[in-house]
Amino acid sequence: MTTGWRALRTELIRGTAPYAALVFAASGAALLYNETDDWAGRWAPLAQYLRVMLIVLVPLAVAAGAWQAGRERRRRINELLGSTPRPGWQRVIVAWGAVTVGMSAGLLAVWLSGAVLVAPVATYLGRDWWWTLGVAFLGLAAGSAIGVAIGRVIPGRVVAPVAGVLTYVVLGYTAYDNERGASWLAPSTGYAGDGGLYLPLSLHGLQALWLGALTATVLVLVAARRKLWALVPAGMAVAAAVPIASGPGYDRWVSDPVAREPVCVPGPPEVCVARVNEFLLDDLAPRAQEALARWAGVPGGFVRAVDSSMRDERDGGPWPDQTIVIAVTQFATPTGGLSEREQYGGSFQSLFASAAASVIAQHCDPDLESVWRATDVVWAWAGGDSGEDEAAELVDGNGNPVESPTSPDLERLLAMPEAEQKAWMGRFLAASRNCDEAAVTELMAELG
């Protein structure tokens, strides 16, 4: 075994690698399990969410690489090591390799923990997400290489944390400015997808080349005596970066028609989800049919509930009338079931009520106060509010209780016979679908 391999083996067993693995496993788990509804039960969003996590993990990689590279200077043994026959480039590669292997092991453990939960319930394999996963690990390698370079060039104990913070700022900006093609130069993304989107293989290939060449360029500049050798990987990095940066931003995402295929429980009322979310259908169907029963007998009322993942949000346009559209995955649990409330406290019943009340917003942009008062009334009525104790239990999408100004309007509506209540709702739906704000105002006038 050569000197370099022995040094790397020592670092992997007794050096920084085990600590890096533990830190990244703990940090990654905290991030992954903070937003389980973004990936529960779906392979592609699980891999894509790891790329979202890199907004935090790559800065940690930069900081870890900088700290590792500055260790010799902090111990005041860099001159001693420089007098040994061991080449200087080996020390750089060992420092980078140890921290990269440790971080990668930690991230892999996090992904495996998610995969154990996804595997038993997933109903669609997805496509090309394994390349997304691979690019995530290349992103960590690039981050640690940049960190090692910073730690070798700039002395100081505060260099590592400062480098990490600055990296976080840059990645945060690129993640949220995703309309630019240059945002894909970052290893992280700001969006995990809904299971119905994937990134094309061509982009994965360019990103892999860009990150791999960037890593090689940085390491050669720091470790090699002949810096001109860095021109080779640098040229490759530029060749990959130009088509990435000059291409589209968010529109790089490609819709997967198979993932969006509807899978339905026949009605009435009918309940459908995208194939990628089929694992939720058995739990969803009875709840959705119970919520839709509220609209039985309402002229033009809702007879069908569908999963928003059945359509790419870029397609635009209103959904068919009498269809309630719900983002069902926000109630998904890590084990593939449906929770009673989503992470902000909103109830499942409230989700249906909000979808019903927002019909007018799907057809136009209302600006009259009376229209918004009407949507509040519809929201509470569709949520099964009895006008008594249940009113205090209803919450909106942020977990806030129904505000008291809505109560008088709601009480007057609930004082009507049930047939008249449903006739009033039918007229609200008709006015909303025609974007007739005047008619909605007249409906509110009937309530006092």
C-alpha positions in Angstrom: 0.0 0.0 0.0 1.5 3.4 -1.0 2.0 6.2 1.4 -0.9 8.2 0.0 -3.4 5.3 0.4 -2.2 4.6 3.9 -2.7 8.3 4.8 -6.2 8.3 3.3 -7.1 5.0 5.1 -6.0 6.6 8.4 -8.1 9.6 7.8 -11.1 7.5 6.9 -10.8 5.4 10.0 -9.4 7.7 12.7 -9.4 11.2 11.1 -12.1 13.6 10.0 -14.2 11.3 7.8 -16.2 9.6 10.6 -17.0 13.0 12.1 -18.0 14.4 8.6 -20.3 11.3 8.1 -22.0 11.9 11.5 -22.5 15.6 11.0 -23.9 15.2 7.5 -26.1 12.3 8.5 -27.6 14.3 11.4 -27.9 17.5 9.3 -29.4 15.7 6.3 -31.9 13.8 8.4 -33.0 17.0 10.1 -33.6 18.6 6.7 -35.2 15.5 5.1 -37.7 14.8 7.8 -38.7 18.4 8.3 -40.6 18.3 5.0 -41.7 14.7 4.5 -44.8 15.6 2.5 -42.4 16.8 -0.3 -41.2 13.3 -1.0 -43.2 10.7 0.9 -44.0 7.7 -1.2 -42.3 8.9 -4.4 -38.8 8.1 -5.7 -38.2 11.1 -7.9 -39.1 13.8 -5.3 -37.0 11.9 -2.7 -33.9 12.3 -5.0 -34.9 15.8 -6.0 -35.3 16.9 -2.4 -31.7 15.8 -1.7 -30.8 18.5 -4.2 -32.8 21.0 -2.3 -31.0 20.1 0.8 -27.7 20.9 -0.8 -28.5 24.6 -0.2 -27.5 23.8 3.3 -25.2 20.8 2.9 -22.8 22.3 0.2 -22.0 25.2 2.5 -21.2 22.7 5.2 -19.0 20.9 2.7 -17.1 24.1 1.9 -16.7 24.8 5.6 -15.5 21.2 6.3 -13.1 21.3 3.4 -11.6 24.6 4.5 -11.3 23.4 8.1 -9.6 20.2 7.1 -7.1 21.9 4.8 -6.2 24.4 7.5 -5.5 21.7 10.1 -1.8 21.5 9.3 -1.3 25.2 9.7 -3.3 25.3 13.0 -1.1 22.4 14.3 2.0 24.2 13.0 3.3 21.1 11.3 3.0 22.3 7.7 6.7 23.1 7.4 7.6 19.7 8.9 5.3 17.9 6.5 6.8 19.9 3.6 10.2 18.5 4.4 9.1 14.9 4.0 9.4 12.9 0.8 5.6 12.7 0.6 4.4 14.9 -2.4 2.4 18.0 -1.5 -0.4 17.0 -3.9 -1.0 13.9 -1.9 -1.7 15.9 1.2 -4.3 17.9 -0.7 -6.0 14.9 -2.3 -6.0 13.1 1.1 -7.6 16.1 2.8 -10.2 16.5 0.1 -10.8 12.7 -0.3 -11.3 12.1 3.4 -13.9 14.8 4.0 -15.7 14.0 0.7 -16.0 10.3 1.5 -17.2 11.1 5.0 -19.8 13.6 3.8 -21.0 11.3 1.0 -21.4 8.4 3.4 -23.6 10.6 5.6 -25.7 11.8 2.7 -26.1 8.2 1.4 -27.3 7.1 4.8 -29.9 9.8 4.8 -31.1 8.9 1.3 -31.3 5.2 2.3 -33.4 6.0 5.4 -35.9 7.7 3.1 -35.7 5.0 0.5 -36.6 2.4 3.2 -39.9 4.3 3.8 -40.6 5.0 0.1 -40.0 1.4 -1.2 -43.0 -0.3 0.4 -45.6 2.2 -0.8 -44.3 3.8 -4.0 -46.6 3.1 -7.0 -44.5 4.6 -9.7 -40.7 4.2 -10.2 -40.3 7.5 -12.0 -37.5 8.3 -14.5 -34.0 9.6 -14.5 -34.0 10.5 -10.7 -31.0 8.3 -10.1 -29.0 10.8 -12.2 -30.3 13.6 -10.0 -29.0 11.7 -7.0 -25.6 11.2 -8.6 -25.2 14.9 -9.3 -26.0 15.6 -5.7 -22.8 13.7 -4.6 -20.8 15.4 -7.3 -22.0 18.7 -5.8 -20.6 17.7 -2.4 -17.3 16.8 -3.9 -17.1 20.2 -5.7 -18.0 22.0 -2.5 -15.3 20.2 -0.4 -12.7 20.9 -3.1 -13.5 24.6 -3.1 -13.3 24.5 0.7 -9.9 22.7 0.7 -8.6 25.3 -1.8 -9.8 28.2 0.4 -8.3 26.6 3.5 -4.9 26.1 1.8 -4.7 29.6 0.5 -6.2 31.7 3.3 -5.1 31.3 6.9 -7.3 31.8 9.9 -9.7 29.9 12.1 -12.7 32.0 10.9 -12.1 31.2 7.2 -14.1 27.9 7.3 -17.4 29.4 8.8 -17.1 32.6 6.7 -16.7 30.5 3.5 -19.7 28.4 4.5 -21.9 31.4 5.1 -20.9 33.0 1.8 -21.6 29.8 -0.1 -25.0 29.6 1.5 -25.9 33.1 0.4 -24.8 32.3 -3.2 -26.7 29.1 -3.4 -29.8 30.6 -1.8 -29.8 33.3 -4.4 -29.5 30.9 -7.3 -32.1 28.5 -5.9 -34.8 31.2 -5.7 -33.8 32.9 -8.9 -34.6 29.8 -10.9 -35.8 31.6 -14.0 -32.2 31.9 -15.2 -30.3 29.1 -16.8 -27.3 30.0 -14.7 -29.1 28.7 -11.7 -28.4 25.2 -12.9 -24.7 25.8 -12.4 -25.4 25.4 -8.7 -25.5 21.8 -7.4 -28.7 22.6 -5.4 -32.2 23.4 -6.6 -35.0 25.4 -5.1 -37.7 22.9 -6.1 -38.2 19.3 -5.4 -40.9 18.7 -8.0 -44.3 17.1 -7.4 -43.5 13.7 -8.8 -44.7 14.6 -12.2 -41.6 16.4 -13.3 -38.1 15.2 -14.1 -34.8 16.7 -15.4 -33.6 15.5 -18.8 -30.5 13.3 -19.1 -28.8 16.0 -21.2 -28.9 18.4 -18.3 -27.6 15.7 -15.8 -24.7 15.0 -18.2 -23.8 18.7 -18.5 -24.1 19.2 -14.7 -21.9 16.2 -14.0 -19.3 17.4 -16.4 -19.4 20.9 -15.0 -19.1 19.8 -11.4 -16.5 17.1 -12.0 -14.4 19.5 -14.1 -14.7 22.3 -11.6 -13.6 19.9 -8.9 -10.6 18.8 -10.9 -9.7 22.4 -11.8 -9.7 23.6 -8.2 -7.6 20.6 -7.0 -5.0 20.9 -9.7 -4.6 24.6 -9.0 -4.0 23.9 -5.4 -2.0 20.7 -5.5 0.0 20.7 -8.8 3.3 22.4 -9.3 2.5 23.0 -12.9 -0.7 25.1 -12.8 -1.1 25.1 -16.5 -2.4 21.5 -16.2 -5.6 23.1 -14.8 -6.4 24.5 -18.3 -7.6 21.0 -19.3 -10.4 20.6 -16.8 -11.1 24.3 -16.8 -11.8 24.1 -20.6 -14.1 21.2 -19.9 -15.9 23.1 -17.2 -16.4 26.1 -19.5 -17.7 23.8 -22.3 -20.3 22.4 -19.9 -21.2 25.7 -18.2 -22.0 27.7 -21.4 -24.9 25.5 -22.6 -26.2 25.3 -19.0 -26.1 29.0 -18.4 -27.5 29.9 -21.8 -30.4 27.5 -21.6 -33.8 27.9 -19.8 -34.2 28.1 -16.1 -37.4 26.5 -14.5 -38.5 25.3 -17.9 -35.7 22.7 -17.9 -38.2 20.6 -15.9 -40.0 18.1 -18.2 -43.5 16.9 -17.5 -43.8 13.1 -17.1 -47.1 12.1 -18.7 -47.0 8.6 -17.2 -46.6 10.0 -13.7 -49.6 12.3 -14.3 -52.0 9.6 -15.6 -55.2 9.6 -13.6 -56.0 6.7 -11.4 -59.6 6.9 -10.2 -62.1 5.4 -7.8 -65.4 5.6 -9.8 -68.3 7.7 -8.4 -70.4 9.3 -7.9 -68.5 11.1 -6.6 -65.4 10.3 -8.5 -62.0 10.7 -6.9 -58.8 10.7 -9.0 -55.0 11.0 -8.3 -52.0 11.1 -10.4 -50.3 7.7 -10.9 -47.3 8.8 -8.9 -49.7 9.4 -5.9 -51.7 6.3 -6.3 -50.4 5.0 -3.0 -52.7 7.6 -1.3 -55.9 6.7 -3.2 -57.3 4.2 -0.7 -57.0 6.6 2.2 -58.1 9.6 0.1 -61.2 8.2 -1.6 -63.5 7.8 1.5 -62.5 11.2 2.9 -62.9 13.0 -0.4 -66.3 11.3 -1.1 -67.5 12.4 2.4 -66.4 16.0 1.7 -68.1 16.0 -1.7 -71.3 14.7 -0.2 -71.8 18.2 1.2 -72.3 19.4 -2.3 -75.0 16.8 -3.2 -78.1 18.7 -4.4 -76.2 22.0 -5.1 -77.0 23.1 -8.7 -73.7 22.8 -10.5 -72.0 21.5 -7.3 -68.9 19.4 -7.2 -69.1 15.8 -8.2 -65.4 15.0 -8.7 -62.2 15.5 -6.7 -58.8 15.3 -8.4 -55.2 15.5 -7.5 -53.4 18.7 -8.6 -50.4 16.6 -9.7 -52.5 15.3 -12.6 -51.6 18.5 -14.5 -48.4 20.4 -14.9 -48.9 23.9 -13.4 -47.4 25.4 -16.5 -50.4 24.2 -18.6 -52.6 26.9 -17.1 -56.3 27.3 -17.6 -59.2 26.4 -15.3 -60.1 22.8 -14.5 -63.5 21.5 -15.6 -66.5 22.8 -13.7 -67.8 20.7 -10.8 -64.2 19.5 -10.1 -62.4 20.2 -6.8 -58.7 20.3 -7.2 -56.6 19.4 -4.1 -52.9 19.1 -3.4 -53.2 15.8 -1.7 -49.5 15.2 -1.0 -49.4 17.9 1.6 -51.2 15.4 3.9 -48.9 12.5 3.0 -47.0 10.9 5.9 -43.5 9.4 5.6 -45.1 5.9 5.7 -47.4 6.6 2.8 -50.7 7.4 4.6 -52.7 10.5 5.0 -52.5 12.6 8.2 -55.5 14.4 9.7 -53.7 17.8 9.3 -51.0 19.2 7.1 -47.8 20.7 8.6 -49.4 24.2 9.1 -52.4 22.8 10.9 -55.0 22.9 8.2 -57.5 20.1 8.3 -58.4 17.8 5.4 -61.9 19.1 5.4 -60.6 22.6 5.3 -58.6 21.8 2.2 -61.7 20.8 0.3 -63.5 23.9 1.6 -60.7 26.2 0.4 -60.7 24.6 -3.0 -64.5 25.2 -3.3 -64.3 28.8 -2.1 -61.6 29.6 -4.5 -63.6 28.9 -7.7 -64.0 32.6 -8.5 -60.3 33.2 -8.1 -59.7 30.5 -10.7 -61.7 32.4 -13.3 -60.9 36.0 -12.6 -59.1 38.3 -10.2 -61.8 39.7 -7.9 -61.2 42.9 -6.0 -64.5 43.6 -4.3 -64.7 43.2 -0.5 -68.1 41.5 -0.9 -66.6 38.8 -3.1 -64.0 37.9 -0.5 -66.7 37.9 2.2 -68.6 35.5 0.1 -65.6 33.1 -0.3 -65.3 33.2 3.5 -68.9 32.1 3.9 -68.5 29.4 1.3 -65.3 28.2 2.9 -67.0 27.8 6.3 -70.2 26.3 4.9 -68.2 23.7 2.8 -66.2 22.8 5.9 -69.3 21.5 7.6 -69.6 24.4 10.1 -72.7 24.0 12.1 -72.6 27.6 13.3 -72.0 26.5 16.9 -69.1 24.7 18.4 -67.5 23.5 15.1 -66.9 27.1 14.0 -64.1 27.5 16.5 -62.5 24.3 15.3 -62.3 25.3 11.6 -58.9 26.5 10.5 -57.6 28.0 7.3 -54.5 26.8 5.4 -52.2 28.4 8.0 -53.9 26.9 11.0 -55.8 30.0 12.0 -59.4 29.8 13.2 -62.3 31.2 11.3 -62.4 34.9 12.0 -65.4 36.3 13.8 -66.4 38.9 11.1 -67.6 36.0 8.9 -69.9 34.5 11.6 -72.9 36.8 11.1 -73.0 36.1 7.3 -72.6 32.4 7.9 -75.2 32.3 10.7 -77.8 34.0 8.4 -77.0 31.4 5.6 -77.3 28.5 8.0 -80.6 29.9 9.3 -82.1 29.2 5.9 -83.7 25.8 5.1 -81.1 23.4 3.7 -82.6 23.5 0.2 -82.3 27.3 0.1 -78.7 27.1 1.4 -77.8 24.8 -1.5 -79.6 27.0 -4.0 -77.6 30.0 -2.7 -74.4 27.9 -3.2 -75.4 27.0 -6.7 -75.9 30.6 -7.6 -72.5 31.5 -6.1 -70.8 28.8 -8.2 -72.6 30.0 -11.3 -71.6 33.6 -10.7 -68.0 32.6 -9.9 -67.6 30.6 -13.1 -68.9 33.6 -15.1 -66.8 36.0 -13.1 -69.9 37.9 -12.3 -68.8 40.0 -9.2 -72.1 41.9 -9.2 -74.1 38.7 -8.8 -71.9 37.7 -5.9 -72.4 41.1 -4.3 -76.2 40.6 -4.6 -75.9 37.2 -3.0 -74.1 38.7 0.0 -76.8 41.4 0.2 -79.4 38.6 0.7 -77.5 37.7 3.8 -77.9 41.1 5.2 
